[in-house]
Every structure is written in C-alpha cells, then in structure tokens.
C-alpha cells in the first residue's frame, strides 16, 4: 500500500511512495504528529538522480525489517532537496559542521520542533567499514530519546550555537583588486597540468570558476589563466564525462582523468557549461568549443525540454538498477551493430578494450564494459566518419531502457538555461537558441507567477513553493542576457522588476546581503545567506553582478550602491575565500575593469554589423543597449539618458561611454 508520498509531484518523493517506511512529506502534519506521539523525526533528503540515494533506498527503505524499526522509533519525513533547497541547505550546514563533510542522501534526526541533534549522509543497513548501520543506529537513538533527553538537548543547543556562528559574516571595506588576484592564484595553485581541471578526484566541471579565469586573463593578459581554462574545456569534452553518443555532460568525474563519471545529467551543468564554452569560443574561435555548445543545445532540446518549451531538471544515472548501464558498451554489442571497419574505428579512437576500459568504483576490477572517450581531437575526415557511426550507435542505444527523467521544472535552473541559450544565440547569431530561450521565459511568466508572486517549481500543471533568492537572481540574469540578445526592452524591464522584488523580499536591512528564503519560511535555525558557490553560483554572488549591470543599463546609481553594500557585507569572506565565490569575483572584475556602456542608436542604415561586432568578441566588461528608430517608450523609462544619444545625420551612431562620460560618436564599425 502506498505511503503518504503518493500524492506528491516530486519525482524523488514518488520514487519512495511504495516503501514500507511510513514516509510523510515535510509539513505541519508531520511535525504535529511527532509532537503528539513524542517521537523524533527521521529526515531523509535527496534527489531523483542521486545514485547513493537509490542505494540507501534499495538496501534499507525497501527492507521490511528496517522499515519496521524506523516506523516504530520515528516520524519519517522525505524531502526533495531540489524542491526545498532552503531545508537542504540548512541541514547540510549542520552535517558539515558535525562531520566535516556533506553529501546526499542527507540523514538528519530532529526533535518535533525541527531542531537537529544527529547528522550523517549515506548509512548502510548493517555496520561496515567503521560506519554504523541503520540496524544499530535506530535502537540507539530510540533509547537516547527515551532515557537521555538532557544529552539530546545539549546536542541541539551546541548545534544551534554553531549554526548561528556560521551565519555571522564579517563586514569590512569593499574588496579591492588584490582580492581578485588572490582568488585567481588560489585556483591556479590547484590546476592539474596533466589532465586539466582543478584538484584531484573527484573532479567537478565548476564552469563559473572557468568563466572567472577567462575574465582574469582578459584583465591581466596572463596566458596561463586562459591556458588552464582551454585545457580543462578540451579535456572534459574529450573525456568520459561527455556523452559522445547522445551529447550532454554528466555530473562529475570520479577520477582525475575525466574518464569515469557519475552518470546523471543535470540541466544546470548543461547551462553553465554552455556559457563557459561560448565564452572560450569568443576568445579562441576553437571549432570544438562551438561544436560543444551546439551539441549541448541539441541534447537539452531533445531530452530536457517539454512540449510547452520549459526545461526539465535532470536525467538519472541509473537504469535497470545499475549506474551508467544506458551509456556503456561491450565488444560483442559493438560488433553486432557496426561493420568491421566502423567497429575498429570506434574501438581505436574511443579507447575501448575487450576487458573494459574502466574499473568498478567499489571492487576496482575491470568490468568488460567501456565508456567512450578520446585521447585527442578528431580530424575533419575522422569527424565525418564518426558522425555516421555515432548515428548508428545512437539509434541502437535509444532502444535501451532509459534512465528516469526528473520532469519537474525549476525556476532557477530554467533561468540558467535561458541565460545560456540567449548568450549563445547572440554570440553565434543563432535565432533558434534565442527562440528557445524566449519560449521558456514566456512559460515562466505565464505559469510560475501568481498574483505577482514568483514560484519555484512547476510539474503537471501545478505551481508550488514560493521562490527563493536564487530563483529571482537567476531570472534577472536571464532577463539581462535576453535583452542583449534581442534588444526587446520588455526583458530588461522584467529584470528590473524582479530585482525590486528581490530587494524587497530578501534584503537584510540590518547587515546587508540577501537571505536565501522568504521572511515567513520554514527555517527553525534562522534564515541563511549564501555567498559561496556550489554546483551553481550562489544567490548573493549572482545578485552582486546583476546589481552592477542593471546600474549601468539604467544609470541608477542606487543599484550600484546596493552592490557596494553587498560587497562590504561579505568583505572578509570574499577577501579570504574569493575562489569559492567566482561570481562575486566576476562582479568585482566588472567594476574594476573600466566597464563601458555601449549604445547603438539606429539611423537609416542597417545596424547589424555593430551588433555582430559587439556580440562575437569576448568583452565581458560592458553593457550593450540598442536605441531603435521607432521610439521605445519602455526603454526610455528604463534608461532616460538615452534621449540624448541620437542617430547623427540619420546615420546609425555608436556611443561608447565610461564613468558617465562618452567618447566621440562612431559611424563606421571599421573605425573602432
């Protein structure tokens, strides 16, 4: 008989609806029940594409004996971290405080007042490798709850004190250029000269770090920063972290060579990597980077886009109960699909071996299976040959049982994809990318806003969960990118409107900076602020850059004053650990690199060449505005200073302005 998760929309919660564990969704009902029955709460947090979440579910939550122990000792609550990032972030902070590390599945035990006193990640059914098992843990906590309440109260108070300290950010003077330099050097010290990327295994793409280093190269002219980005992007594109058959990037590499990934594919990775490859192409014009952008877009359009044009969240790592099974190949199957010549090409070029080309992560033994990956870029002739082979392999692979699709749509992740498509559409002059971005943007405006309130999640016609700070911050970013790609002032207007809401709802009037969750949200330990980037940039770091860009678009100095306050609020953290907040560093780079406002005032001649010039090359320290011949009332409301920047003698006229003063007008792109 299904438990209480059966009525939920979250794919992750629905994965657990038939567990014998009596799961409840997070909400008043669960905690009222805990109060009434005087039981602690067993909180399990994960997400639909999480491999170790699946492992713990199969081992323990589907086991009748473990379920009986859980049901007897606890009120059991399941949370999808992607639906409720506020809850996840709060309790993940607790886990990291107590254990020095975090991860998913996240296991927390709470009082009925939502106060944590135990935290762990994956817990096996039986004790092994020095790790306690659920069979031993559950009776232990049950006994402590019944007989040692003072011990639990002491743990709660200690955790609350530590959590409070974690949210005390030391304000100071606004960070200077030395903060940027130090952050870049922190990353440079971790660069892997042999395989690209930063640090050792596991290796994450972290595209926002790459985008920061591209700007640092632009700022300093130091080739090593550009080289580290280019080497990393090439290594990832050639490696097993890239799906050479169906396109798209897997989540991360378990080894330093980028060979063996965890196979889930996340929308946010596709978006941020599309941006990084687009910017790297602007600098290098490397055709592999352009190809990667277009192939990411193809993958997202094919597998992660709904009929309405909104984007789904992710594809799972597992199929048929086995991680990566959809993506790997053995020799017998290859030989049955391809003729001898094509099979030889595939095996040789993509480093396939009869005994397998990767070791099982647990046993360290070869598996007989292969993950396609390249040791070098293919020549033009080889690429043509590969295109034909790839199509054959794709068609066969497409008949396999697919990994589960996480088909919820999240505002923040959709906004990242919109921003990426808009940027790539502008740079590569690709109307289809822009059309996709506009369609998703329109969907959010129609379906994720109710009476002026933005929401976080959409699925099967249902809009739910009040938006968080990153939903607003990322949508503002998307609006800015869409404006620069289309020069439709409605997009810039939306960005400004959402920025006002972000300030009204989330700004901390006492200490500065943005809280992550709304005023009346479910935060028993207190509202959090996020400045450090994770898999995606933090809400404060994105808002930091947005405020500066919007200030330059509008000429509204109050927006840059807010950005200044934000920088001062987190000053000590940014100075000390700037490499952990790459988007904040990008905001500082924008400010300190003589940013310019570029205005193209349309005359009787076609302005297209001006558009192409400013979009094709890498110039991240500017805002780009277009003043059409036909008066754009909305644009003048946004940027009244444009009234004075006219087409001289009816010729399309270019104005380049810095520090509130403009250079001599330009009429010919060749004179730049």
TAKAFEN-V151742 format. One line per field, one symbol per residue. burial: b if it has 9 or more other C-alpha atoms within 8 Angstrom, else e. A space follows every 50 residues. Layout:
# TAKAFEN-V151742
burial: ???
This chain:
# TAKAFEN-V151742
burial: eebbbbeebbbbbbebbbbbbbbbbeeeebbbbbbeeebbbbbbbbbbbb bbbeebbbbbbbbeebbbbbbebbbbbbbbbebbebbbebbbbbbbbebe ebebbbbbbbbbebbbbebbbbbbbbbeeeebbbbbbbbeebbbbeebbe ebeebbeebbebbbeeeebbbbeebebebbebbbebbbeebbeebbbbee ebbebebbbbbbbbbbbeeeeeeebbebbbbbbbbbbbbbbbbbeebbbb bbbbbbebbbbbbbbbbbbbbbbbbbbbbbbbeebeeebbebbebbbbbb eeebbeeebbbbbbbbbbbeeebbbbebbbbeebbebbeeebbeebbebb bbbeebbbbbeeeeebbbbbbbbbbeeeeeeebeebeebbbbbbebbeee eebbbbbbbbbbbbbbbbbbbbbbbbbeebeebbebbbbbbebbeebbbe eeebbbbbbeeebebbbbbbbbbbbbbbbbbbbbbebebebbbbbbebbe bbbeebbbeeebbbbbbbeeeebebeebbbbbbeebbbbbbbbbbbbbbb bbbbebeebbebbbbbbbbbbbbbbebbbebbbbbbbbbbbeebbbbbbb bbbeeebeebebbbbbbeeebbbbbbbbeeebebbbebbbebeebbbeee bbbbbbbbeeeeeeebbebeee
